[in-house]
Amino acid sequence: MNQILRMNPNVKIKEAILLSDNWYSLKKIIYDYLKKDGTWETQEREAYDRGNGAVVLLYNKTQQTIILTRQFRISTYLNGSKDGMMIEACAGILEQENPEDSIKRETEEETGYRLKKVEKVMESYMSPGSVTEILYFFIAEYDKEMKVNEGGGVAEEQEEIEVIELDFQKAMGMIKTGEIKDAKTIMLLQYAALHGILDKGE
């Protein structure tokens, strides 16, 4: 992280103080920033480093369906969600892998589908004000022959994931109703709609 920031001549990192490494790493960064008026100003920010991640939208053109997951998210529960349950596209943190291999592994663990290939469609910082993560976005076709297990996640990682298959248009409507509020999932659904990914003529 510091090496990347130092590529900007207007930023001078002074100190990085580790605040927590209980799950991932939270640091307070103290740095000097050169403002437009030519003066340097010392600023402090907290940066949460959880590594980079990958997410995939599984789709079936013939059925006009997609695969999503549902699981409990404590942060949404603390911020007003009635039950803390979130409907999301399959996603996970990169674990010493390239994004393609990582999302294939995550997909099999979470949904039970073993993907033959994935297509990268974009990259995005999801919360650049405080989180260092870059998320790699993929789409991939699925069919019933790819189902190798029931999914549900990894018990050792305290995952309890429900796999849900939805009509694509119904999923799009769930954005409007607020049933789907997860940003990465909304981005992939909108991408699929804008690019006609589920059009049968593709």
C-alpha positions as CSV (number, residue, x, y, z in Angstrom):
1,M,0.0,0.0,0.0
2,N,2.7,2.5,0.9
3,Q,4.7,1.7,-2.2
4,I,1.6,2.6,-4.4
5,L,1.0,5.8,-2.5
6,R,4.6,6.9,-2.9
7,M,4.2,6.9,-6.7
8,N,2.4,10.3,-6.2
9,P,5.0,13.1,-5.7
10,N,2.4,15.1,-3.8
11,V,2.1,12.5,-1.1
12,K,4.8,11.8,1.6
13,I,4.0,8.9,3.9
14,K,5.3,9.7,7.4
15,E,4.0,6.9,9.5
16,A,1.7,3.8,9.4
17,I,0.4,2.8,12.8
18,L,-1.2,-0.7,13.1
19,L,-4.5,-0.3,15.0
20,S,-5.7,-3.9,14.5
21,D,-4.8,-7.1,12.8
22,N,-7.5,-9.3,14.4
23,W,-9.1,-10.3,11.1
24,Y,-7.4,-8.2,8.5
25,S,-5.2,-5.1,8.9
26,L,-6.4,-1.6,10.0
27,K,-3.8,1.1,10.0
28,K,-3.7,4.8,10.7
29,I,-1.8,6.5,8.0
30,I,-0.1,9.9,8.7
31,Y,1.1,11.6,5.6
32,D,1.9,15.0,4.1
33,Y,-0.2,16.1,1.1
34,L,0.7,18.9,-1.3
35,K,-2.3,21.1,-1.9
36,K,-3.1,23.1,-5.0
37,D,-2.0,26.3,-3.4
38,G,1.5,24.9,-3.0
39,T,1.4,24.3,0.8
40,W,2.0,20.9,2.5
41,E,-0.7,19.7,4.9
42,T,-0.3,16.8,7.3
43,Q,-3.4,14.5,7.2
44,E,-4.5,11.4,9.0
45,R,-6.7,8.6,7.6
46,E,-7.5,5.0,8.6
47,A,-7.1,2.3,5.9
48,Y,-8.5,-1.2,6.1
49,D,-6.5,-3.7,4.1
50,R,-8.4,-7.0,3.6
51,G,-6.6,-7.9,0.4
52,N,-8.2,-7.9,-3.1
53,G,-11.3,-9.9,-4.1
54,A,-13.3,-11.3,-7.0
55,V,-17.0,-11.6,-7.7
56,V,-18.9,-13.5,-10.4
57,L,-22.4,-13.5,-11.8
58,L,-23.5,-17.0,-12.9
59,Y,-26.1,-16.9,-15.7
60,N,-28.0,-19.4,-17.9
61,K,-29.3,-18.0,-21.2
62,T,-31.6,-20.9,-21.9
63,Q,-33.4,-20.7,-18.5
64,Q,-33.0,-16.9,-18.2
65,T,-31.7,-17.4,-14.7
66,I,-28.8,-16.4,-12.5
67,I,-27.3,-17.8,-9.4
68,L,-26.9,-15.6,-6.3
69,T,-26.2,-16.4,-2.6
70,R,-27.8,-15.3,0.7
71,Q,-25.9,-15.0,4.0
72,F,-25.8,-13.0,7.2
73,R,-23.7,-9.9,7.2
74,I,-23.1,-8.3,10.7
75,S,-22.3,-4.9,9.3
76,T,-25.6,-4.5,7.5
77,Y,-27.4,-5.8,10.7
78,L,-25.7,-3.1,12.7
79,N,-26.7,-0.5,10.2
80,G,-30.4,-1.1,10.2
81,S,-31.0,-4.2,8.1
82,K,-34.0,-6.1,9.7
83,D,-32.3,-9.5,9.7
84,G,-28.8,-8.8,8.3
85,M,-29.4,-11.2,5.4
86,M,-27.8,-10.1,2.1
87,I,-28.5,-11.4,-1.4
88,E,-25.2,-11.3,-3.3
89,A,-23.3,-12.6,-6.3
90,C,-20.7,-15.2,-5.3
91,A,-17.5,-13.5,-4.2
92,G,-14.4,-13.9,-2.0
93,I,-10.9,-12.7,-1.1
94,L,-8.0,-13.7,-3.3
95,E,-5.9,-16.3,-1.5
96,Q,-2.5,-16.3,-3.1
97,E,-4.2,-16.9,-6.5
98,N,-4.9,-15.0,-9.6
99,P,-8.5,-13.6,-9.7
100,E,-9.7,-16.2,-12.2
101,D,-8.6,-19.2,-10.2
102,S,-9.8,-17.6,-7.0
103,I,-13.4,-16.9,-8.3
104,K,-13.6,-20.5,-9.7
105,R,-12.7,-21.9,-6.3
106,E,-15.1,-19.6,-4.5
107,T,-17.9,-20.5,-6.8
108,E,-17.5,-24.2,-6.2
109,E,-17.2,-23.6,-2.4
110,E,-20.2,-21.3,-2.2
111,T,-22.6,-22.5,-4.9
112,G,-21.4,-26.0,-5.8
113,Y,-20.9,-25.2,-9.5
114,R,-17.6,-26.0,-11.1
115,L,-17.0,-23.4,-13.7
116,K,-15.3,-24.2,-17.0
117,K,-14.4,-20.6,-17.8
118,V,-15.0,-17.0,-16.6
119,E,-15.0,-13.7,-18.4
120,K,-13.5,-10.6,-16.7
121,V,-15.6,-7.5,-17.3
122,M,-14.2,-4.8,-15.0
123,E,-12.3,-3.8,-11.8
124,S,-13.5,-1.5,-9.1
125,Y,-12.5,0.1,-5.8
126,M,-15.6,-0.5,-3.7
127,S,-15.0,1.9,-0.8
128,P,-11.9,4.0,-1.7
129,G,-12.3,6.4,1.2
130,S,-11.2,3.7,3.7
131,V,-10.7,0.3,2.1
132,T,-7.7,-0.7,-0.1
133,E,-9.5,-3.6,-1.8
134,I,-9.8,-3.8,-5.6
135,L,-12.6,-6.1,-6.7
136,Y,-12.3,-8.1,-10.0
137,F,-15.7,-8.6,-11.7
138,F,-16.5,-11.7,-13.8
139,I,-19.5,-13.3,-15.5
140,A,-19.8,-17.0,-16.3
141,E,-22.3,-19.3,-17.9
142,Y,-23.6,-22.3,-15.8
143,D,-25.8,-25.3,-16.4
144,K,-26.9,-28.2,-14.2
145,E,-24.1,-30.4,-15.5
146,M,-21.6,-28.1,-13.6
147,K,-23.2,-28.8,-10.2
148,V,-20.7,-31.0,-8.3
149,N,-21.9,-30.4,-4.7
150,E,-24.4,-28.4,-2.7
151,G,-22.2,-25.5,-2.0
152,G,-22.9,-23.5,1.2
153,G,-19.3,-22.3,1.9
154,V,-16.5,-23.5,4.1
155,A,-17.5,-24.5,7.6
156,E,-14.0,-23.7,9.0
157,E,-14.5,-20.1,7.8
158,Q,-17.9,-19.9,9.6
159,E,-19.8,-19.7,6.3
160,E,-23.4,-20.6,6.1
161,I,-24.5,-19.7,2.6
162,E,-27.8,-20.3,0.9
163,V,-27.7,-20.8,-2.9
164,I,-30.6,-19.2,-4.8
165,E,-31.5,-19.4,-8.5
166,L,-33.5,-16.5,-9.7
167,D,-35.2,-15.4,-12.9
168,F,-33.0,-12.6,-14.3
169,Q,-35.8,-10.0,-14.7
170,K,-37.0,-10.8,-11.2
171,A,-33.5,-10.1,-9.9
172,M,-33.5,-6.8,-11.7
173,G,-36.8,-5.9,-10.1
174,M,-35.3,-6.8,-6.6
175,I,-32.9,-3.9,-7.0
176,K,-35.8,-1.5,-7.2
177,T,-37.6,-3.0,-4.3
178,G,-34.5,-3.0,-2.1
179,E,-34.3,-6.8,-1.8
180,I,-30.9,-6.6,-3.4
181,K,-28.8,-3.8,-1.9
182,D,-25.3,-5.2,-2.4
183,A,-23.3,-2.9,-4.7
184,K,-21.2,-5.5,-6.5
185,T,-24.3,-7.6,-7.3
186,I,-26.1,-4.5,-8.6
187,M,-23.1,-3.6,-10.8
188,L,-23.0,-7.1,-12.3
189,L,-26.8,-7.3,-12.9
190,Q,-26.7,-3.8,-14.5
191,Y,-23.7,-4.9,-16.6
192,A,-25.6,-8.0,-17.8
193,A,-28.7,-5.9,-18.7
194,L,-26.8,-3.2,-20.5
195,H,-24.7,-5.6,-22.5
196,G,-27.5,-8.1,-23.3
197,I,-25.6,-11.0,-21.7
198,L,-28.7,-13.1,-21.3
199,D,-30.1,-12.3,-24.8
200,K,-30.6,-15.7,-26.5
201,G,-29.3,-14.4,-29.8
202,E,-25.8,-13.8,-28.3
